[in-house]
Amino acid sequence: MMSRRHLSAMSALAITIADTASPVSAQLVVFDPNNYAQNVLTAARELQQINNQITSLHNQAQMLINQGKNLASLPYTSLQQLERSFQRTQQLLAQAQRMAYDINQIDRAFSTTYASVQASETDQALMANAQTRWRNSMAGLQDALRVQATVVGNLDGQRKEMSALVSSSQGATGALQASQAGNQLLGLQAQQLADLTAAVAAQGRAQNLEIAQRTAAQDQGREQLRRFLASARGYQPSTVRMFHQ
């Protein structure tokens, strides 16, 4: 057993070491599990909030990109081509020869040239009116052929425009581009309907002029026959020699 002298020496040494140790080295680090867990949860919540903010900013940026696409204009337009086609058709209709598409002019013609033959009209006036009506019919037929030729000539350009518009519509990046492509396709259809209307109108004008000419010619023929039969001299038969010996 250890002697009392040795125990006393060791106790004195321990007391000396305790007294000479610095205050800093004498402190002990204490680990608190509850506090650590709370700090971890707080950090996790803050990280989740940051992730949510990043996701929100990403969604907002994507929404702005989509809005920009929806507001982007269609890079292709067929407006000028459609306007040129309309103008060509309108010019042809405006260039209608002689009796054109004018209500007042038509009314004047049917009150004079195409009117019922009056007994007071001279033979020269009857012949002049007949010639005018014939010229009107020929002009109407020529105008109808010109309009039809123009309409047929527009078909190739319309085909190209339709192909370009359909391609633009299929490649549209937003609602505005798709809407603009659809509107231009409707404009192209309207231009085709305008060409068809012009062709039908020109053809109908030519047919009506021809019908009016035949009707007026029948009326004039009856009047000329009446004048021939009512003349004082009348018809006098005579011997005609067909061959000479």
For each residue, the residues with C-beta under 8 A, 3 or more apart:
1:
2: 6 7
3: 6 7
4: 7 8
5: 8 9
6: 2 3 9 10
7: 2 3 4 10 11
8: 4 5 11 12
9: 5 6 12 13
10: 6 7 13 14
11: 7 8 14 15
12: 8 9 15 16
13: 9 10 16 17
14: 10 11 17 18
15: 11 12 18 19
16: 12 13 19 20
17: 13 14 20 21
18: 14 15 21
19: 15 16
20: 16 17
21: 17 18 25 26
22: 25 26
23: 26 27
24: 27
25: 21 22
26: 21 22 23
27: 23 24
28:
29:
30:
31: 36
32: 35 36
33: 36 37
34: 37 38
35: 32 38 39
36: 31 32 33 39 40
37: 33 34 40 41
38: 34 35 41 42
39: 35 36 42 43
40: 36 37 43 44
41: 37 38 44 45
42: 38 39 45 46
43: 39 40 46 47
44: 40 41 47 48
45: 41 42 48 49
46: 42 43 49 50
47: 43 44 50 51
48: 44 45 51 52
49: 45 46 52 53
50: 46 47 53 54
51: 47 48 54 55
52: 48 49 55 56
53: 49 50 56 57
54: 50 51 57 58
55: 51 52 58 59
56: 52 53 59 60
57: 53 54 60 61
58: 54 55 61 62
59: 55 56 62 63
60: 56 57 63 64
61: 57 58 64 65
62: 58 59 65 66
63: 59 60 66 67
64: 60 61 67 68
65: 61 62 68 69
66: 62 63 69 70 174
67: 63 64 70 71
68: 64 65 71 72 174
69: 65 66 72 173 174
70: 66 67 174 175 176
71: 67 68 174 176
72: 68 69 173 174 176 177
73: 176 177 180
74: 77 168 172 176 177 180 181 184
75: 168
76: 164 165 168 181
77: 74 80 184
78: 81 82 161 164 165 184 187 188
79: 82 83 184 187
80: 77 83 84
81: 78 84 85 157 161
82: 78 79 85 86 161 184 187 188 191
83: 79 80 86 87
84: 80 81 87 88
85: 81 82 88 89 154 157 158 191 195
86: 82 83 89 90 191 194
87: 83 84 90 91
88: 84 85 91 92 150 154
89: 85 86 92 93 147 150 151 154 194 195 198
90: 86 87 93 94
91: 87 88 94 95
92: 88 89 95 96 143 146 147 150 198 202
93: 89 90 96 101 147 198 201 202
94: 90 91 100
95: 91 92 143
96: 92 93 99 100 101 139 143 202 205
97: 100 139 140 142 143
98: 135 136 139 140
99: 96 105 106 109 136 139 140 209
100: 94 96 97 105
101: 93 96 201 205
102: 105 106
103: 106 107
104: 107 108
105: 99 100 102 108 109
106: 99 102 103 109 110
107: 103 104 110 111
108: 104 105 111 112
109: 99 105 106 112 113 114 136
110: 106 107 113 114 115 212
111: 107 108 115
112: 108 109 115 129
113: 109 110 129 132 133 136 216
114: 109 110 133 212 215 216
115: 110 111 112 118
116: 219
117: 121 126 219 220 222 223
118: 115 121
119: 223
120:
121: 117 118 125 126
122: 125 126
123: 126 127 224 227
124: 127 128
125: 121 122 128 129
126: 117 121 122 123 129 130 220 223 224
127: 123 124 130 131
128: 124 125 131 132
129: 112 113 125 126 132 133 216 220
130: 126 127 133 134 216 217 220
131: 127 128 134 135
132: 113 128 129 135 136
133: 113 114 129 130 136 137 209 212 213 216 217
134: 130 131 137 138 213
135: 98 131 132 138 139
136: 98 99 109 113 132 133 139 140 209 213
137: 133 134 140 141 206 209 210 213
138: 134 135 141 142
139: 96 97 98 99 135 136 142 143 209
140: 97 98 99 136 137 143 144 202 205 206 208 209 210
141: 137 138 144 145 206 210
142: 97 138 139 145 146
143: 92 95 96 97 139 140 146 147 202 205 206
144: 140 141 147 148 199 202 203 205 206
145: 141 142 148 149
146: 92 142 143 149 150 202
147: 89 92 93 143 144 150 151 198 199 201 202 203
148: 144 145 151 152 199 202 203
149: 145 146 152 153
150: 88 89 92 146 147 153 154 195
151: 89 147 148 154 155 195 196 198 199
152: 148 149 155
153: 149 150 156 157
154: 85 88 89 150 151 157 158 191 195
155: 151 152 158 159
156: 153 159 160
157: 81 85 153 154 160 161
158: 85 154 155 161 162 188 191 192
159: 155 156 162 163
160: 156 157 163 164
161: 78 81 82 157 158 164 165 188
162: 158 159 165 166 185 188
163: 159 160 166 167
164: 76 78 160 161 167 168
165: 76 78 161 162 168 169 181 184 185 188
166: 162 163 169 170 181 185
167: 163 164 170 171
168: 74 75 76 164 165 171 172 177 181
169: 165 166 172 177 178 181 182 185
170: 166 167
171: 167 168
172: 74 168 169 177 178 181
173: 69 72 177
174: 66 68 69 70 71 72 177 178
175: 70 178 179
176: 70 71 72 73 74 179 180
177: 72 73 74 168 169 172 173 174 180 181
178: 169 172 174 175 181 182
179: 175 176 182 183
180: 73 74 176 177 183 184
181: 74 76 165 166 168 169 172 177 178 184 185
182: 169 178 179 185 186
183: 179 180 186 187
184: 74 77 78 79 82 165 180 181 187 188
185: 162 165 166 169 181 182 188 189
186: 182 183 189 190
187: 78 79 82 183 184 190 191
188: 78 82 158 161 162 165 184 185 191 192
189: 185 186 192 193
190: 186 187 193 194
191: 82 85 86 154 158 187 188 194 195
192: 158 188 189 195 196
193: 189 190 196 197
194: 86 89 190 191 197 198
195: 85 89 150 151 154 191 192 198 199
196: 151 192 193 199 200
197: 193 194 200 201
198: 89 92 93 147 151 194 195 201 202
199: 144 147 148 151 195 196 202 203
200: 196 197 203 204
201: 93 101 147 197 198 204 205
202: 92 93 96 140 143 144 146 147 148 198 199 205 206
203: 144 147 148 199 200 206 207
204: 200 201 207 208
205: 96 101 140 143 144 201 202 208 209
206: 137 140 141 143 144 202 203 209 210
207: 203 204 210 211
208: 140 204 205 211 212
209: 99 133 136 137 139 140 205 206 212 213
210: 137 140 141 206 207 213 214
211: 207 208 214 215
212: 110 114 133 208 209 215 216
213: 133 134 136 137 209 210 216 217
214: 210 211 217 218
215: 114 211 212 218 219
216: 113 114 129 130 133 212 213 219 220
217: 130 133 213 214 220 221
218: 214 215 221 222
219: 116 117 215 216 222 223
220: 117 126 129 130 216 217 223 224
221: 217 218 224 225
222: 117 218 219 225 226
223: 117 119 126 219 220 226 227
224: 123 126 220 221 227 228
225: 221 222 228 229
226: 222 223 229 230
227: 123 223 224 230 231
228: 224 225 231 235
229: 225 226 234 235
230: 226 227
231: 227 228 234
232:
233: 236
234: 229 231
235: 228 229
236: 233
237:
238:
239:
240:
241: 244
242:
243:
244: 241
245:
